[in-house]
Amino acid sequence: MKPRLLPAFLILAAGCGPSTPVPAGDPPARTATPGISEAVAKLGSDDWDERRDGAEAILAAGRDALPALAEARQSTDLEVSSKACQLTRILEEEPIVWVGTQDDRWENAENWSPKQVPTAWSRAIIPQTPKPLFAPTIRETAEVHELVLLRRSELTVEEQARLTVSGRMRTRGVLRALGVVDSNSTD
């Protein structure tokens, strides 16, 4: 029996469609950072946990992973090419990723990449926050369309605060809901 795929992989694609071009003569395997190359290689693993870790690392790397994914989409392994296609679509949607370099304030644009605070139409990704960087805290009201908490990530919604997720919320990390969290969907 095949293991259940991550919700991010449930997109059925009849081909990848338009994507970030790969310059001729610049093979992604040689130009991608070792961490991204290793993460892409994990997509073909027989171990479900390794595949999940690879996908999460690719999502955390953001658009930097696109050249390596372009090569993986050409793989003869249908599982790898399908996952690479799906991850490419997700990354090309330009999510807003927490980097936490300034402080723990959700509303501080300097803590996000690109430098903008998520809105009700945004897709926000919270990766694991290594020390000495800061994990996000919501102290007032915040809205996002989609929220993804990757494994070992943390998000705190303070007392008297409210987080509204109008679309999908995927939590693999820790969500400390001391205040109100409104969501129609949780994975």
N, C-alpha and C positions, 0 to 999 in steps of 0.2 A: 504494500500500500504506500502510495506517495505521500510525503509529509505535507501538511497544510502550508501554503505559501503566505508570505507577509502580505498584508492588505495592499501595500504599495505595488505588489506584483499582480494584483487581480485585474489589472487593465488588460483587456484582450486587444492585441494590436495586429492588424493585417498589414504588416510592414511598418517600418519606423516613421516614414514620412520625412519631412524636412528636419534637418538637424545641423548641428555645428559642423562646418566642413573641416576636413583634415587636409592640411597642405601636402601636395605631392612631394615625395622625397623626404618627408619628415615623419617617420613611423612613430606612432604614439607609444609603443612599447619602450622605445629608447628615450623618449622625451618626458614621459610621465614620471612623477616622483615615485620612489620605491614603494611607499605606503599605498599609493593609488594602484600601482601595478599589482601589488600583492592582494589588495582588496578585490580587484577585477578577477584575478586568478581564483579566488575563493568562490566565485559565483558558480564554478563548475565542480565544486567539491561534493563528495558523497555525503559528507557530514552536514546535516541541516543547520547546526549552530554555526559552523564555519561560513555557510552561505549567508546566513542572517548577518553575521559579523561583517562580512564583505560588503553586503548591501548597505548596512548602517555606516560603514567607513566611507563608502562612496557618497552617500547622502551628506555626511558631515563635511567631506571635501568640497562639495558644491560643484560649481562649473569647472573647477580645475580638473575634474575627473572626466570631462567630456571627450578629450582626445583619446584617452585609453578606452572609453566606452565605444567610440567610433570603431576602433579596431575589433573590440569584442563582439560588436554587432555582425561582423563578417565571419565569426566562428562557425565551424561546421557542427559544433555541439548546439543543438536546437535550444536546450535549456539556457545555456550561456547567452546565445544571441537574443533570445526572447527577453531575458532579464536585463541585458544591456540596453535593449530597445526601450523597455519600460522605464528603466532608471534615467535614460536620456530624456524621455518625455517629461518626467518629473523634474529633472534638473533644469530643463529649458524653460520651465514655468517661472523661473527666477524666484525661488523662495527667499525669505528673509531669515538669515541664520544668526543666532545669538553668538557673540564672541566674548562679551563680558570683560572687556579690557579696561573700562573706566570705573564702574561701580556696579551695584546690583539692581539699579533702577531700570525696569522694563521700558519706561517712557524716554530714556536717554538714547537718542539716535546713534551716538558714538559706540554703543554696546552692540550694534547690529551690523551685518554685512549683507547688502549694501547699507550705507548709513541712513536708514530710515526706520521709524517705529512702525511695527505692523498695524494695519488697519482692518476694518471689517471685511475687506476684500483680499487680504494677504494670506499667504501660506507661511507660517513661522515654524522653524526647526530649532529645537533646543538640543545640542549635543552634550556629551559629558563635558563638564567644565573643570579643567585641570587647575590645581592651585598654582599660583596665587591669583588666578582670574576669579571672577565673580559669577555665581549662579543667579538667574533672574528672580526678582521679587516684584509682584504687582501690589501696589499700595492704594490704588484708586480704582478706576474703571479701565478695562482693556477689552478690545474686540479683535478677533481674527476669524478668517473663514475656515482655515485648517490649521491645526496645531499638532506637531509631531514632537514627542519627547523620546529621544533615543535612549538606549540602555545606559544606565549609570548617570543620567542627567537629572537635574533637580529644577523644579519651579515651585515657588511659594506664592500663594494668593493670601495676602494678609487679611486679618479680621477687618471688617468694614469695606473690603475691596470686592470687586466683581470682575470675573473673566467670562466673556461670552464667546463661544465657539459656534458659529452659524453652520459650519459644514462638519467635516470629520475631525475627530480628536483621536490620535493614536498615542497611547502612553505605554512606554516600555521603561520609563524612568520613574522618578518619585514626584508626585504632585501633592504638595501640602496645601490642602484647601481649608484654610482657617476662615476664609470668607466664602463668597458664593461663586460657584462654577456652573454656568448654564451651557449645556451641550445636548444636542439631539442624538449624537453618535459617539460611542467610545469603543475602540478596538484594544 
